[in-house]
């Protein structure tokens, strides 16, 4: 469950670190927040924040996992 903005911020920070460590891709935290928000159907980061709390199932049911799946490495 993504309960509030602080939990989502931690998730986005972890996402940035994973991209950096595993894929050698550097993106800014603000961009990560926007991308993650769009992937679960929100129009923007602010839109997602207004929809919180959001169940984890929404993340699993979205196309986010397929979109973020990196092939190769």
Backbone as CSV, one residue per row, in Angstrom:
resi,resn,N_x,N_y,N_z,CA_x,CA_y,CA_z,C_x,C_y,C_z
1,UNK,0.850,-1.177,0.000,0.000,0.000,0.000,0.891,1.234,0.000
2,UNK,0.626,2.109,-0.909,1.296,3.411,-0.924,0.360,4.353,-0.188
3,UNK,0.678,4.618,1.075,-0.234,5.363,1.948,-0.215,6.865,1.732
4,UNK,0.978,7.415,1.540,1.066,8.870,1.460,2.282,9.293,0.638
5,UNK,2.455,10.595,0.550,3.519,11.157,-0.281,4.903,10.689,0.154
6,UNK,5.141,10.573,1.451,6.471,10.172,1.920,6.807,8.745,1.494
7,UNK,5.830,7.858,1.513,6.049,6.473,1.075,6.326,6.443,-0.427
8,UNK,5.575,7.235,-1.179,5.798,7.290,-2.628,7.176,7.870,-2.947
9,UNK,7.604,8.854,-2.181,8.929,9.449,-2.385,10.024,8.409,-2.163
10,UNK,9.879,7.584,-1.143,10.843,6.503,-0.885,10.843,5.518,-2.049
11,UNK,9.662,5.156,-2.536,9.554,4.247,-3.675,10.270,4.829,-4.892
12,UNK,10.040,6.091,-5.169,10.676,6.734,-6.319,12.191,6.778,-6.153
13,UNK,12.667,7.039,-4.953,14.099,7.077,-4.682,14.716,5.690,-4.918
14,UNK,14.028,4.646,-4.478,14.508,3.284,-4.700,14.532,2.948,-6.193
15,UNK,13.540,3.422,-6.913,13.466,3.222,-8.358,14.674,3.863,-9.046
16,UNK,14.999,5.090,-8.656,16.151,5.794,-9.225,17.439,5.019,-8.939
17,UNK,17.588,4.544,-7.718,18.786,3.799,-7.340,18.900,2.484,-8.113
18,UNK,17.773,1.795,-8.299,17.787,0.542,-9.057,18.200,0.792,-10.510
19,UNK,17.653,1.838,-11.112,18.035,2.162,-12.485,19.521,2.470,-12.579
20,UNK,20.005,3.213,-11.606,21.415,3.594,-11.606,22.317,2.378,-11.398
21,UNK,22.004,1.558,-10.424,22.867,0.429,-10.073,22.797,-0.732,-11.052
22,UNK,21.618,-1.029,-11.553,21.458,-2.225,-12.382,21.497,-1.942,-13.873
23,UNK,21.044,-0.751,-14.264,20.964,-0.443,-15.690,21.900,0.689,-16.116
24,UNK,22.566,1.310,-15.143,23.476,2.426,-15.407,22.751,3.580,-16.103
25,UNK,21.518,3.812,-15.658,20.699,4.903,-16.183,20.494,5.902,-15.060
26,UNK,20.824,7.146,-15.341,20.636,8.199,-14.347,19.443,9.063,-14.729
27,UNK,18.462,9.147,-13.830,17.356,10.078,-14.022,17.157,10.841,-12.722
28,UNK,16.570,11.994,-12.850,16.312,12.822,-11.675,15.109,12.267,-10.915
29,UNK,15.102,12.434,-9.593,13.980,11.945,-8.786,12.621,12.482,-9.247
30,UNK,12.568,13.735,-9.652,11.291,14.313,-10.109,10.777,13.574,-11.349
31,UNK,11.670,13.235,-12.257,11.289,12.492,-13.461,10.802,11.094,-13.090
32,UNK,11.474,10.465,-12.130,11.062,9.134,-11.671,9.656,9.189,-11.079
33,UNK,9.371,10.204,-10.275,8.036,10.340,-9.682,6.975,10.492,-10.767
34,UNK,7.266,11.285,-11.791,6.312,11.466,-12.882,6.099,10.165,-13.652
35,UNK,7.180,9.473,-13.970,7.068,8.210,-14.710,6.271,7.167,-13.939
36,UNK,6.590,7.003,-12.668,5.868,6.026,-11.849,4.391,6.387,-11.741
37,UNK,4.095,7.653,-11.644,2.700,8.103,-11.559,1.947,7.777,-12.839
38,UNK,2.555,8.078,-13.965,1.920,7.802,-15.252,1.670,6.313,-15.450
39,UNK,2.589,5.498,-14.953,2.484,4.059,-15.155,1.347,3.410,-14.384
40,UNK,0.818,4.084,-13.391,-0.334,3.526,-12.675,-1.614,4.290,-12.997
41,UNK,-1.572,5.057,-14.079,-2.789,5.687,-14.573,-3.068,7.091,-14.096
42,UNK,-2.180,7.671,-13.302,-2.378,9.057,-12.874,-1.886,9.983,-13.987
43,UNK,-2.433,11.177,-14.026,-2.037,12.128,-15.062,-0.719,12.820,-14.738
44,UNK,-0.355,12.839,-13.485,0.885,13.481,-13.043,1.200,13.018,-11.622
45,UNK,2.343,13.439,-11.131,2.723,13.141,-9.749,1.705,13.728,-8.790
46,UNK,1.314,14.980,-9.003,0.333,15.619,-8.120,-1.011,14.901,-8.158
47,UNK,-1.383,14.439,-9.330,-2.630,13.682,-9.469,-2.558,12.390,-8.650
48,UNK,-1.442,11.702,-8.719,-1.286,10.470,-7.942,-1.354,10.755,-6.449
49,UNK,-0.687,11.800,-6.008,-0.688,12.142,-4.586,-2.119,12.360,-4.104
50,UNK,-2.951,12.982,-4.938,-4.344,13.220,-4.543,-5.163,11.932,-4.479
51,UNK,-4.685,10.864,-5.142,-5.395,9.577,-5.154,-4.962,8.642,-4.031
52,UNK,-3.910,8.996,-3.309,-3.405,8.129,-2.248,-4.376,8.050,-1.088
53,UNK,-4.471,6.930,-0.396,-3.648,5.729,-0.526,-4.029,4.913,-1.755
54,UNK,-3.050,4.226,-2.312,-3.232,3.398,-3.506,-2.740,1.989,-3.191
55,UNK,-3.590,0.983,-3.358,-3.196,-0.394,-3.049,-2.058,-0.882,-3.940
56,UNK,-1.234,-1.733,-3.395,-0.114,-2.307,-4.156,-0.615,-3.052,-5.390
57,UNK,-1.821,-3.606,-5.305,-2.374,-4.346,-6.448,-2.507,-3.453,-7.673
58,UNK,-2.759,-2.164,-7.465,-2.854,-1.248,-8.594,-1.536,-1.178,-9.353
59,UNK,-0.440,-1.279,-8.624,0.873,-1.254,-9.260,1.091,-2.562,-10.019
60,UNK,0.696,-3.676,-9.429,0.881,-4.964,-10.082,-0.033,-5.130,-11.282
61,UNK,-1.244,-4.565,-11.205,-2.210,-4.689,-12.285,-1.935,-3.745,-13.446
62,UNK,-1.080,-2.756,-13.226,-0.788,-1.796,-14.289,0.212,-2.407,-15.262
63,UNK,0.487,-1.685,-16.312,1.488,-2.125,-17.268,2.879,-1.685,-16.832
64,UNK,2.991,-1.153,-15.625,4.270,-0.622,-15.147,5.359,-1.674,-15.162
65,UNK,5.053,-2.873,-14.699,6.088,-3.909,-14.638,6.578,-4.292,-16.026
66,UNK,5.660,-4.401,-16.972,6.062,-4.727,-18.346,6.842,-3.568,-18.948
67,UNK,6.399,-2.363,-18.694,7.063,-1.187,-19.251,8.467,-1.049,-18.702
68,UNK,8.647,-1.370,-17.428,9.946,-1.200,-16.786,10.869,-2.400,-16.948
69,UNK,10.351,-3.485,-17.506,11.179,-4.686,-17.653,12.272,-4.423,-18.691
70,UNK,13.502,-4.598,-18.256,14.638,-4.397,-19.145,15.112,-5.744,-19.613
71,UNK,15.297,-5.852,-20.906,15.781,-7.104,-21.467,17.295,-7.027,-21.611
72,UNK,17.938,-8.128,-21.509,19.399,-8.134,-21.637,20.044,-8.270,-20.290
73,UNK,20.851,-7.284,-19.943,21.631,-7.289,-18.702,21.069,-8.047,-17.595
